Amino acid sequence: MFMHIDQELTKKIAQTARLELTAQEVGTFTRDLKEILKAFSVLDQIDVANTESSFRPIEQKNSLREDQPTDCLAQEEVLQFTKNKRDGFFIGPKTTE
């Protein structure tokens, strides 16, 4: 079943989308909209009566590793490769004046 597409509907859609169309553009868009809906009408012919609904057609699985506790680096090890340190902490640029 096709939706009735005419120039009035196209103008209403354009107005809703805040588009200013010329008369020629209204005609072009009306034809294009009819063709698009005709192409999608093929989906109406598909029998989906025994098809389970799915929002995610690809099964999702947890791809994260197990969280396992490990030993931390010592403070000296962490700070050994930076010049920007003071009193055992990283220092950065001022954030206030």
Secondary structure, DSSP 8 states (H G I E B T S, - for coil): ------HHHHHHHHHHTT----HHHHHHHHHHHHHHHHHHGGGGGS--TT----S-SS-----S----------HHHHHTT-S-EETTEE----S--
